């Protein structure tokens, strides 16, 4: 096993040093031992192919309808729009925090009169003043760094939202196609039940079977017919979910027809576990939170140190020939007694840093589990596919034979109904297996961070 070292995302921001009294920003070793490889990656290695990092992962399914749905969702999804508004707010916060590094300049003017007979005796003055807090121990700079990290975290959170929307659209779309296919399977099964009922009715009228067979098949036929409205309701539910994801009203929304079985099953390279740290935006966001928490600890430590302010002023009486009077000032503020406030602030910051470290560790472990679970699901569904197809073909032949044997009286109705049920179940299993493979690929893409990867220079 390798142990990686946690590299602070704020290293470039914090490159310049300060006085020797300046509190240092702590960094931690990576809180999780990263494995060399995933447990199930070797099982699918022969299927994997490396894809370009800038390729939209959903286009690998080669489905134009899916491509259109995801592009519309990225343009109109309400969660994404909310995230964009949060990004604007975070950028403004960085600008606001940066103002503490610059001098402040203000001006004022006044006029007054002491005459009882009017406005003949008017005196006026103007003042221009400037002040600047010397950032001796980098407290202000670190506050700016926290704001910048907050902006970076918001950007990463936006990437996480986008990835979630993309995977939700794809999952709902494939579930919709599966349910539509299930509706066709149910209609085909109804056709078979109607055909069997005609056989049973003919044999009953001929006196070859009892009323039990006729009643049994009537029950089977009604059950097959009742299944269809429930499936149609599921179809409407998936279409409504897709409409919401696309930021559209469910009323009147529809998704074009597509064949689930013709959707390409992409090959995915899961990469190495260590690559998750730079691929998954939620992990990067959690690391940003950790670094921000460490900087907050340094800010709380710097609160124990003196602060130094410089001031300058220029004032004049406007009715005295504009003779200016300049002034300079300097102030030193040293905290002596704060009633435990500074200690409490430091303890709070340290506790938040500990919590951020624990959250980062939990996020890494969860990400590793997500990838292996997705790989395991994909491997399992892929391995089952050939046998399920064999079972469908065999059950179709068995149903055909059983129907012929019942027609001539060689078998009873129970055998025929069992053959019908076996065939329907086999068809549905093949359909659901195809869906499971596609959903596992979606889950794997989401688990490794989609197609996005943080640029090295960031």
PLY file of the C-alpha trace (Angstrom):
ply
format ascii 1.0
element vertex 458
property float x
property float y
property float z
element edge 457
property int vertex1
property int vertex2
end_header
0.00 0.00 0.00
1.13 3.54 -0.69
0.49 6.49 1.56
0.12 9.74 -0.29
0.77 13.17 1.17
-2.02 15.69 1.24
-1.05 18.65 -0.96
-2.69 21.89 0.10
-4.82 23.46 -2.62
-3.91 26.82 -1.14
-0.15 26.38 -1.52
0.02 28.74 -4.48
-2.15 31.28 -2.67
0.04 31.17 0.45
3.39 31.26 -1.34
4.74 34.47 0.21
6.13 34.36 3.75
5.67 36.82 6.63
7.35 37.66 9.92
8.70 34.89 12.11
5.82 35.37 14.56
3.27 34.60 11.84
1.30 31.43 12.69
1.95 28.62 10.21
-0.82 26.82 8.37
-0.94 23.14 9.29
-1.18 20.40 6.67
-2.08 16.78 7.33
-0.94 13.54 5.80
-3.65 11.93 3.70
-6.04 10.48 6.30
-6.65 7.26 4.32
-4.26 4.65 2.96
-5.10 4.55 -0.73
-5.07 1.01 -2.24
-3.06 0.27 -5.35
-6.12 -0.85 -7.35
-9.83 -1.56 -7.05
-10.95 -5.05 -6.13
-12.96 -5.62 -9.32
-11.00 -3.55 -11.83
-9.00 -6.53 -13.17
-12.17 -8.45 -13.98
-13.22 -5.81 -16.49
-9.74 -4.82 -17.67
-10.15 -6.46 -21.07
-13.26 -4.34 -21.70
-11.77 -1.03 -20.63
-10.45 1.65 -22.93
-8.97 5.01 -22.00
-11.13 7.90 -23.07
-10.21 11.53 -23.48
-10.70 13.51 -20.26
-12.50 16.28 -22.15
-15.10 13.96 -23.72
-18.57 14.20 -22.28
-19.05 10.81 -20.71
-22.68 10.43 -21.75
-21.88 10.55 -25.48
-20.18 7.16 -25.12
-23.67 5.57 -25.04
-24.10 6.76 -28.63
-27.72 7.81 -28.01
-28.77 11.16 -29.56
-31.88 11.38 -27.36
-29.78 11.04 -24.20
-27.31 13.64 -25.48
-30.12 16.12 -26.07
-31.73 15.51 -22.67
-28.49 16.08 -20.75
-27.60 19.21 -22.70
-31.05 20.65 -21.98
-30.70 19.76 -18.31
-27.32 21.48 -18.07
-28.86 24.60 -19.59
-32.08 24.76 -17.57
-31.87 22.65 -14.40
-32.94 24.69 -11.39
-30.27 23.26 -9.07
-27.58 24.25 -11.55
-29.04 27.75 -11.82
-29.00 28.04 -8.03
-25.36 26.96 -8.00
-24.45 29.60 -10.59
-26.02 32.27 -8.37
-23.95 30.97 -5.45
-20.84 31.27 -7.64
-21.56 34.94 -8.30
-21.97 35.51 -4.57
-18.66 33.73 -3.82
-16.81 35.85 -6.40
-18.21 39.01 -4.85
-17.07 37.81 -1.41
-13.49 37.45 -2.69
-13.57 41.03 -3.95
-14.95 42.23 -0.63
-12.30 40.35 1.37
-9.52 41.72 -0.83
-10.46 45.27 0.16
-8.87 44.69 3.58
-5.43 44.61 1.91
-5.85 48.10 0.44
-5.93 51.53 2.09
-9.32 53.13 2.63
-9.87 56.70 1.47
-12.79 58.96 2.44
-13.70 62.58 1.99
-16.11 64.95 3.71
-17.25 68.56 3.44
-19.30 70.75 5.75
-20.72 74.27 5.92
-22.19 76.25 8.83
-23.39 79.71 9.74
-23.60 81.53 13.09
-25.35 84.67 11.77
-28.75 85.54 13.20
-29.67 87.69 10.18
-29.27 85.23 7.36
-26.57 83.27 5.59
-23.97 86.06 5.37
-21.55 84.45 7.83
-20.84 81.00 6.37
-17.80 78.90 7.12
-17.00 75.76 5.17
-14.38 73.07 5.39
-13.33 69.88 3.66
-11.36 66.85 4.80
-9.70 63.97 2.98
-8.53 61.06 5.13
-6.89 57.71 4.52
-6.26 54.73 6.76
-4.43 51.46 6.34
-4.16 48.40 8.57
-0.66 47.00 8.28
-1.00 43.23 7.76
1.94 42.39 10.00
1.02 38.75 10.57
-0.92 38.03 7.36
-4.33 37.87 9.06
-5.97 39.93 6.34
-4.22 38.00 3.61
-5.38 34.75 5.12
-8.94 36.04 5.29
-8.66 36.67 1.56
-7.27 33.15 1.12
-10.29 31.73 2.94
-12.58 33.64 0.58
-10.68 32.36 -2.44
-10.87 28.81 -1.15
-14.58 29.32 -0.55
-14.93 30.37 -4.19
-12.97 27.31 -5.30
-15.15 25.11 -3.10
-18.28 26.64 -4.61
-16.94 25.95 -8.10
-16.26 22.34 -7.15
-19.71 22.03 -5.58
-21.14 23.27 -8.86
-19.25 20.51 -10.68
-20.71 18.00 -8.23
-24.23 19.31 -8.91
-23.68 19.09 -12.65
-22.41 15.51 -12.39
-25.39 14.58 -10.22
-27.82 16.08 -12.73
-26.11 14.32 -15.62
-26.22 10.91 -13.93
-29.83 11.43 -12.74
-30.97 12.27 -16.26
-29.19 9.24 -17.70
-30.53 6.88 -15.01
-34.11 8.11 -15.37
-33.84 7.90 -19.15
-32.69 4.29 -19.14
-35.31 3.40 -16.55
-37.88 5.01 -18.84
-36.70 2.96 -21.83
-36.75 -0.18 -19.67
-40.30 0.50 -18.52
-41.43 1.16 -22.07
-39.91 -2.16 -23.07
-41.64 -3.79 -20.10
-44.93 -2.42 -21.39
-44.33 -4.14 -24.70
-43.44 -7.36 -22.88
-46.68 -7.09 -20.91
-48.69 -6.53 -24.09
-47.01 -9.53 -25.73
-47.81 -11.60 -22.65
-51.43 -10.45 -22.87
-51.53 -11.60 -26.49
-50.22 -15.02 -25.42
-52.81 -15.21 -22.62
-55.60 -14.37 -25.06
-54.38 -17.07 -27.44
-54.25 -19.63 -24.64
-57.71 -18.59 -23.49
-59.06 -19.30 -26.98
-57.52 -22.78 -26.84
-58.93 -23.44 -23.39
-62.36 -22.17 -24.39
-62.42 -24.37 -27.50
-61.46 -27.44 -25.50
-64.02 -26.56 -22.80
-66.78 -26.22 -25.39
-65.71 -29.58 -26.81
-65.94 -31.10 -23.33
-62.24 -31.97 -23.19
-61.50 -29.86 -20.05
-63.44 -28.81 -17.00
-64.62 -25.38 -15.97
-61.59 -25.19 -13.68
-59.27 -24.74 -16.67
-61.53 -22.08 -18.14
-61.75 -20.14 -14.84
-57.98 -20.43 -14.29
-57.23 -18.98 -17.68
-59.81 -16.22 -17.22
-57.94 -15.25 -14.02
-54.57 -15.37 -15.79
-55.92 -13.23 -18.64
-57.34 -10.60 -16.27
-54.05 -10.44 -14.35
-52.10 -9.89 -17.58
-54.49 -7.13 -18.61
-54.34 -5.40 -15.21
-50.54 -5.22 -15.31
-50.53 -2.79 -18.25
-52.02 0.33 -16.56
-49.51 0.04 -13.70
-46.61 0.02 -16.16
-48.08 2.99 -18.03
-48.20 4.89 -14.74
-44.49 4.16 -14.19
-43.72 5.52 -17.65
-45.48 8.79 -16.84
-43.62 8.99 -13.54
-40.20 8.67 -15.21
-41.12 11.23 -17.86
-42.25 13.66 -15.15
-38.96 13.18 -13.29
-37.02 13.90 -16.46
-39.09 17.03 -17.08
-38.21 18.37 -13.63
-34.52 17.60 -14.17
-34.68 19.54 -17.44
-36.34 22.48 -15.70
-39.61 21.98 -17.60
-43.21 21.41 -16.58
-44.27 17.73 -16.65
-47.50 18.62 -18.44
-47.09 17.97 -22.13
-43.52 16.73 -21.74
-42.50 13.61 -23.65
-39.32 11.77 -24.52
-38.82 10.41 -28.06
-38.93 6.66 -28.53
-35.63 4.77 -28.49
-34.59 1.11 -28.35
-32.93 0.15 -25.07
-31.22 -2.85 -26.62
-29.55 -0.69 -29.29
-27.91 1.64 -26.76
-24.14 1.13 -26.79
-22.59 -0.27 -23.63
-19.44 1.85 -23.12
-16.16 0.54 -21.82
-14.93 2.56 -18.86
-11.42 2.85 -17.47
-11.83 3.34 -13.72
-8.19 4.38 -13.38
-6.28 4.12 -10.11
-7.76 4.82 -6.67
-5.27 7.64 -6.14
-6.69 9.45 -9.18
-9.98 9.96 -7.37
-8.35 12.74 -5.35
-8.09 14.91 -8.47
-11.11 13.58 -10.40
-14.01 13.71 -7.98
-15.11 17.30 -7.37
-16.73 16.41 -4.04
-13.39 15.11 -2.73
-11.62 18.23 -3.91
-14.30 20.35 -2.27
-13.84 18.45 0.99
-10.08 19.06 0.79
-10.75 22.75 0.18
-12.87 22.81 3.35
-10.02 21.21 5.26
-7.45 23.73 4.04
-9.81 26.61 4.77
-10.29 25.26 8.30
-6.51 25.15 8.85
-6.19 28.75 7.66
-8.97 29.75 10.05
-6.92 28.25 12.88
-3.96 30.41 11.84
-6.22 33.48 11.77
-7.47 32.68 15.28
-3.87 32.33 16.48
-2.93 35.66 14.89
-5.68 37.37 16.90
-3.36 37.11 19.94
-0.78 39.31 18.16
-0.71 43.14 17.93
-2.36 45.05 15.10
-0.93 48.28 13.64
-2.92 51.03 11.89
-1.66 54.00 9.88
-3.74 57.10 9.20
-3.33 60.33 7.23
-5.54 63.36 6.84
-5.72 66.56 4.83
-8.19 69.30 5.88
-8.79 72.90 4.89
-11.19 75.76 5.46
-12.63 76.49 2.03
-13.07 80.20 2.82
-9.54 80.76 4.07
-7.56 80.52 0.88
-7.49 76.70 0.77
-4.59 76.47 3.21
-4.39 72.75 3.85
-3.50 71.17 7.16
-2.03 67.69 7.00
-1.96 65.09 9.76
-0.41 61.66 10.26
-1.26 59.05 12.87
-0.25 55.57 13.88
-1.85 53.20 16.34
-0.82 49.93 17.94
-3.46 47.66 19.42
-2.35 44.82 21.70
-4.93 42.37 23.08
-4.45 42.01 26.84
-7.69 40.73 28.32
-10.63 39.53 26.23
-12.51 37.48 28.79
-11.57 34.18 27.16
-12.95 35.20 23.77
-9.68 34.61 21.92
-9.19 31.20 23.54
-12.73 30.18 22.67
-12.32 31.35 19.07
-9.14 29.34 18.70
-10.69 26.24 20.23
-13.66 26.58 17.89
-11.40 26.89 14.86
-9.34 23.86 15.90
-12.50 21.80 16.45
-13.76 22.73 13.00
-10.43 21.71 11.50
-10.67 18.31 13.22
-14.23 17.91 11.93
-13.13 18.88 8.40
-10.36 16.27 8.52
-12.81 13.56 9.63
-15.25 14.58 6.89
-12.49 14.45 4.28
-11.49 10.97 5.44
-15.11 9.80 5.29
-15.50 11.27 1.79
-12.43 9.39 0.52
-13.62 6.09 1.99
-17.08 6.59 0.53
-15.61 7.39 -2.90
-13.50 4.23 -2.86
-16.58 2.21 -1.95
-18.62 3.86 -4.73
-16.13 2.81 -7.41
-15.75 -0.77 -6.23
-19.51 -1.18 -5.82
-20.07 0.11 -9.36
-17.34 -2.14 -10.75
-18.82 -5.13 -8.92
-22.31 -4.38 -10.21
-21.09 -3.97 -13.77
-19.04 -7.16 -13.61
-21.96 -9.12 -12.18
-24.46 -7.85 -14.75
-22.04 -8.48 -17.62
-21.37 -12.04 -16.46
-25.09 -12.82 -16.16
-26.05 -11.56 -19.62
-25.14 -14.66 -21.74
-26.92 -17.12 -19.43
-30.01 -14.94 -19.22
-30.19 -14.81 -23.00
-29.90 -18.61 -23.16
-32.71 -18.89 -20.62
-34.95 -16.60 -22.70
-34.38 -18.59 -25.89
-34.96 -21.91 -24.13
-38.12 -20.72 -22.36
-39.53 -19.48 -25.68
-39.08 -22.95 -27.18
-40.55 -24.55 -24.05
-43.65 -22.33 -24.25
-44.17 -23.21 -27.89
-43.92 -26.94 -27.17
-46.13 -26.71 -24.08
-48.82 -24.86 -26.04
-48.85 -27.56 -28.72
-49.01 -30.34 -26.15
-51.90 -28.72 -24.32
-53.75 -28.21 -27.60
-53.69 -31.97 -28.28
-54.34 -32.87 -24.65
-50.86 -34.22 -23.85
-50.29 -31.73 -20.98
-52.49 -29.98 -18.46
-53.12 -26.24 -18.24
-50.86 -25.82 -15.23
-47.82 -26.89 -17.25
-48.73 -24.42 -19.99
-49.24 -21.53 -17.58
-45.93 -22.31 -15.87
-44.19 -22.26 -19.24
-45.80 -18.92 -20.04
-44.74 -17.45 -16.69
-41.19 -18.77 -17.11
-40.92 -17.21 -20.55
-42.24 -13.82 -19.42
-39.87 -13.82 -16.46
-36.92 -14.72 -18.69
-37.70 -11.89 -21.14
-38.03 -9.43 -18.27
-34.74 -10.63 -16.75
-32.86 -10.01 -20.00
-34.39 -6.55 -20.18
-33.52 -5.68 -16.57
-30.01 -7.05 -16.99
-29.42 -4.69 -19.88
-30.70 -1.82 -17.76
-28.48 -2.90 -14.85
-25.41 -2.87 -17.09
-26.19 0.64 -18.33
-26.98 1.95 -14.83
-23.75 0.39 -13.50
-21.79 2.26 -16.18
-23.53 5.50 -15.17
-22.74 4.83 -11.51
-19.12 4.11 -12.38
-18.78 7.33 -14.35
-20.28 9.24 -11.42
-18.05 7.41 -8.92
-14.84 8.38 -10.73
-15.96 11.97 -11.24
-17.38 11.81 -14.75
-15.19 13.13 -17.58
-14.01 16.14 -15.62
-10.58 16.35 -14.03
-9.07 19.31 -12.18
-6.26 20.89 -14.25
-2.84 20.53 -12.61
-2.31 24.31 -12.59
-5.42 24.73 -10.42
0 1
1 2
2 3
3 4
4 5
5 6
6 7
7 8
8 9
9 10
10 11
11 12
12 13
13 14
14 15
15 16
16 17
17 18
18 19
19 20
20 21
21 22
22 23
23 24
24 25
25 26
26 27
27 28
28 29
29 30
30 31
31 32
32 33
33 34
34 35
35 36
36 37
37 38
38 39
39 40
40 41
41 42
42 43
43 44
44 45
45 46
46 47
47 48
48 49
49 50
50 51
51 52
52 53
53 54
54 55
55 56
56 57
57 58
58 59
59 60
60 61
61 62
62 63
63 64
64 65
65 66
66 67
67 68
68 69
69 70
70 71
71 72
72 73
73 74
74 75
75 76
76 77
77 78
78 79
79 80
80 81
81 82
82 83
83 84
84 85
85 86
86 87
87 88
88 89
89 90
90 91
91 92
92 93
93 94
94 95
95 96
96 97
97 98
98 99
99 100
100 101
101 102
102 103
103 104
104 105
105 106
106 107
107 108
108 109
109 110
110 111
111 112
112 113
113 114
114 115
115 116
116 117
117 118
118 119
119 120
120 121
121 122
122 123
123 124
124 125
125 126
126 127
127 128
128 129
129 130
130 131
131 132
132 133
133 134
134 135
135 136
136 137
137 138
138 139
139 140
140 141
141 142
142 143
143 144
144 145
145 146
146 147
147 148
148 149
149 150
150 151
151 152
152 153
153 154
154 155
155 156
156 157
157 158
158 159
159 160
160 161
161 162
162 163
163 164
164 165
165 166
166 167
167 168
168 169
169 170
170 171
171 172
172 173
173 174
174 175
175 176
176 177
177 178
178 179
179 180
180 181
181 182
182 183
183 184
184 185
185 186
186 187
187 188
188 189
189 190
190 191
191 192
192 193
193 194
194 195
195 196
196 197
197 198
198 199
199 200
200 201
201 202
202 203
203 204
204 205
205 206
206 207
207 208
208 209
209 210
210 211
211 212
212 213
213 214
214 215
215 216
216 217
217 218
218 219
219 220
220 221
221 222
222 223
223 224
224 225
225 226
226 227
227 228
228 229
229 230
230 231
231 232
232 233
233 234
234 235
235 236
236 237
237 238
238 239
239 240
240 241
241 242
242 243
243 244
244 245
245 246
246 247
247 248
248 249
249 250
250 251
251 252
252 253
253 254
254 255
255 256
256 257
257 258
258 259
259 260
260 261
261 262
262 263
263 264
264 265
265 266
266 267
267 268
268 269
269 270
270 271
271 272
272 273
273 274
274 275
275 276
276 277
277 278
278 279
279 280
280 281
281 282
282 283
283 284
284 285
285 286
286 287
287 288
288 289
289 290
290 291
291 292
292 293
293 294
294 295
295 296
296 297
297 298
298 299
299 300
300 301
301 302
302 303
303 304
304 305
305 306
306 307
307 308
308 309
309 310
310 311
311 312
312 313
313 314
314 315
315 316
316 317
317 318
318 319
319 320
320 321
321 322
322 323
323 324
324 325
325 326
326 327
327 328
328 329
329 330
330 331
331 332
332 333
333 334
334 335
335 336
336 337
337 338
338 339
339 340
340 341
341 342
342 343
343 344
344 345
345 346
346 347
347 348
348 349
349 350
350 351
351 352
352 353
353 354
354 355
355 356
356 357
357 358
358 359
359 360
360 361
361 362
362 363
363 364
364 365
365 366
366 367
367 368
368 369
369 370
370 371
371 372
372 373
373 374
374 375
375 376
376 377
377 378
378 379
379 380
380 381
381 382
382 383
383 384
384 385
385 386
386 387
387 388
388 389
389 390
390 391
391 392
392 393
393 394
394 395
395 396
396 397
397 398
398 399
399 400
400 401
401 402
402 403
403 404
404 405
405 406
406 407
407 408
408 409
409 410
410 411
411 412
412 413
413 414
414 415
415 416
416 417
417 418
418 419
419 420
420 421
421 422
422 423
423 424
424 425
425 426
426 427
427 428
428 429
429 430
430 431
431 432
432 433
433 434
434 435
435 436
436 437
437 438
438 439
439 440
440 441
441 442
442 443
443 444
444 445
445 446
446 447
447 448
448 449
449 450
450 451
451 452
452 453
453 454
454 455
455 456
456 457
